[in-house]
């Protein structure tokens, strides 16, 4: 297969579809391979370009295939979909991946290392546990509300009641409902303990990682956000500018322009949902601080809050924060509140 220039690989759990093309885009082969034959095939194939969609197992496959001298690129799935001609089959997907790879303006995802994926596993697990803790508390609230008992708002108050319920049932509710409240209370407490353990792990990671330490100097970014950004953004040079990075996070407005008329809508919400949420939560904490201590707040945030709704101002500042993150990742250094932006030559 000396004529093969590009291989589109559609990943799966056990059976993988490959589409090989030459330098002119003509089809050289279409084949299916089982998992145990995939690496053997690439070890026998001469140096070529290999493209696949960015997914859960893509980074591992890219690292393993790259060991045989191939140049591996990962493409966001949303950018591959327009090249699927008709129907949804593995062969069509592999062909679309191969076609999308050849486009000169295509954007790619940087292959993550094992350590980066390990750190992101902490964040994904923490995010899941936070949702489960919220679900347990909300169900506990709902059950008690049916018997006229209201839990005060706030996580700490809900956990306080959970501890009280787990220690000794003191609520005036029927036995069956009380037993369910005890189960939910214990589940909420166990989940909360696991979240705190992950937070301690992230704190230690942040203290040992130089990039995360620099990102943590940005107001609104703590150990969770700093370690997530440091692990998720493997190569900041893949973004042309801070605005490009903010767009990757889905923090730029949607465009609906035609005939010389420009219209902007809400943010696109494309890209990494988890990182975008962390930035918005971080700015939300700054907004709360600005409400009670305006003299310590960023003047730009205070000005935005004076003229725009709170949620709009929060998203605008999250966009600015994303650009600061990109600048620190690319150029080094730490956050400077009075930093003067570099002028284009």
GIDAJO-V617786 format. One line per field, one symbol per residue. phi: phi as a letter, one per 30 degrees, with the letter a starting at -180 (. if undefined). psi: psi as a letter, one per 30 degrees, with the letter a starting at -180 (. if undefined). burial: # if it has 24 or more other ideal C-beta (glycine too) atoms within 12 Angstrom, else .. A space follows every 50 residues. Layout:
# GIDAJO-V617786
phi: ???
psi: ???
burial: ???
This chain:
# GIDAJO-V617786
phi: .dddcbbcccdadbcccbbcbddcjddcabacbdedcddddddcddeacb baddbecddddddddddcjdccbcceedddedcddaibbddddddddddd ddddcdcbcdddddddddddddddddddddddddddddddddddddcicc dedjdddddddddddddadbddbeeddddddddddddddddddddddded dddddddccdddddddddejccedddddddddcdbdddcdaddddddddi ccddcbcaiiccbccdddhdiddddddddddddedddddddcbddcdded ddddddcbeeddddddddddddddedddddciibdbdcdcddcdd
psi: hffkekkkjjlaeekkkkjklaffgkkelklkkleffeeeefffklklkk klkjaegeeeeeeeeffggkjkkkkkeffeeffjekljleeeeeeeeeee efkfgkklkkklleeeeeefeeeeeeeeeeeeeeeeeeeeeeeeffggkk kllkeeeeeeeeeeeeekjgkilleeeeeeeeeeeeeeeeeeeeeeeeee eeeeeeffkeeeeeeffkkfjaeeeeeeeeeeiejfffkfleeeeeeefg glkkkikkhfkkkkallfglajeeeeeeeeeeeeeeeeefefiffflkee eeeeffflleeeeeeeeeeeeeeeeeeeeefaalkjegkkkkkk.
burial: ...#########...######.....#####.#....##.##..#..### #####.##########.#.#.######.##..##.....##.######## ##...#######...#..#####..##.##..#..##.###.##...... #......##.##..##....#.....##.###.######.##..#..##. ##..##..#.########################.#.##..#..###### ##..............#...##.##############..#......##.# #..##.......##################...##..........
